[in-house]
Amino acid sequence: MSKDQLPKNYQMMQEQHPGFIKAVAELGNAVRQEGPLDEKSVELIQLSAAAALKLEGAVHSHARRALKAGATPEELRQTLIVLTSTTGFPTVASAMSWVRDVTGE
């Protein structure tokens, strides 16, 4: 992702607190390497967490990353509907609309 595609708030944090942002990125890289999960699985898990926490920007980001890692729109949708009994229909419905922002469906 180019710098121009990063959210403005993230860009500002990167400029104002470069050491902090570097540490967060390093943590993200480290946890991805700690086990057998492939990148697609990791992104679908993070998509699920972002949806559960109702984080629209993170849902957008992890949906894009999951697609780039080989996930299909159908896999994104299933990842979200699996949450229904845990997070409730309104949360899932909101997250579905945020994923559609990315998939163009």
C-alpha positions as CSV (number, residue, x, y, z in Angstrom):
1,M,0.0,0.0,0.0
2,S,1.5,3.3,-1.0
3,K,1.7,6.2,1.5
4,D,-1.1,8.0,-0.4
5,Q,-3.5,5.1,0.3
6,L,-2.9,5.1,4.1
7,P,-5.5,6.8,6.2
8,K,-4.6,10.4,7.0
9,N,-4.6,9.8,10.8
10,Y,-2.2,6.9,10.3
11,Q,0.1,9.1,8.2
12,M,0.0,11.8,10.9
13,M,0.8,9.3,13.6
14,Q,3.7,7.9,11.5
15,E,5.1,11.4,11.1
16,Q,4.7,12.4,14.7
17,H,5.6,9.0,16.3
18,P,7.7,7.1,13.9
19,G,9.3,4.8,16.6
20,F,5.8,3.8,17.9
21,I,4.5,3.0,14.4
22,K,7.7,1.0,13.6
23,A,7.2,-1.0,16.8
24,V,3.5,-1.7,16.0
25,A,4.5,-2.9,12.5
26,E,7.3,-5.1,13.9
27,L,4.8,-6.6,16.3
28,G,2.4,-7.4,13.5
29,N,5.2,-9.0,11.5
30,A,6.3,-11.1,14.5
31,V,2.9,-12.5,15.4
32,R,2.3,-13.5,11.7
33,Q,5.5,-15.6,11.9
34,E,4.7,-17.4,15.2
35,G,2.7,-20.2,13.8
36,P,1.4,-22.2,10.8
37,L,-1.4,-19.9,9.7
38,D,-1.1,-18.6,6.1
39,E,-1.6,-14.9,5.3
40,K,-5.2,-15.3,4.1
41,S,-6.2,-17.0,7.3
42,V,-4.5,-14.3,9.4
43,E,-6.3,-11.6,7.5
44,L,-9.7,-13.3,7.8
45,I,-9.2,-13.6,11.6
46,Q,-8.3,-9.9,11.8
47,L,-11.3,-9.0,9.6
48,S,-13.5,-10.9,12.1
49,A,-12.0,-9.1,15.0
50,A,-12.3,-5.7,13.3
51,A,-16.0,-6.4,12.6
52,A,-16.7,-7.5,16.1
53,L,-15.1,-4.3,17.4
54,K,-17.1,-2.3,14.8
55,L,-14.0,-0.7,13.3
56,E,-15.0,0.4,9.8
57,G,-11.5,1.4,8.7
58,A,-10.0,-1.8,10.0
59,V,-12.7,-3.9,8.2
60,H,-11.9,-2.0,5.0
61,S,-8.1,-2.6,5.5
62,H,-8.4,-6.3,6.4
63,A,-10.9,-7.0,3.6
64,R,-8.5,-5.5,1.1
65,R,-5.5,-7.4,2.6
66,A,-7.5,-10.7,2.7
67,L,-8.4,-10.3,-1.0
68,K,-4.8,-9.6,-1.9
69,A,-3.8,-12.8,0.1
70,G,-6.2,-14.8,-2.1
71,A,-9.5,-14.7,-0.2
72,T,-12.7,-14.6,-2.3
73,P,-15.6,-12.2,-1.6
74,E,-17.6,-15.3,-0.6
75,E,-15.0,-16.1,2.1
76,L,-15.1,-12.5,3.4
77,R,-18.9,-12.8,3.7
78,Q,-18.8,-16.2,5.5
79,T,-16.1,-14.8,7.9
80,L,-18.6,-12.2,8.9
81,I,-21.8,-14.2,9.0
82,V,-20.1,-16.7,11.3
83,L,-20.0,-13.9,13.9
84,T,-23.8,-13.5,14.0
85,S,-24.4,-15.7,17.1
86,T,-21.5,-14.0,18.9
87,T,-21.8,-10.3,17.9
88,G,-25.4,-10.0,16.7
89,F,-27.0,-9.2,13.4
90,P,-26.6,-5.4,13.4
91,T,-22.8,-5.7,13.9
92,V,-22.6,-8.3,11.0
93,A,-24.9,-6.2,8.8
94,S,-22.7,-3.1,9.3
95,A,-19.5,-5.1,8.6
96,M,-21.0,-6.6,5.4
97,S,-21.7,-3.1,4.1
98,W,-18.1,-2.1,4.8
99,V,-16.8,-5.2,3.0
100,R,-19.0,-4.3,0.0
101,D,-17.3,-0.9,0.0
102,V,-14.1,-2.8,-0.8
103,T,-15.5,-5.6,-3.1
104,G,-17.8,-3.2,-5.0
105,E,-20.7,-5.7,-4.7
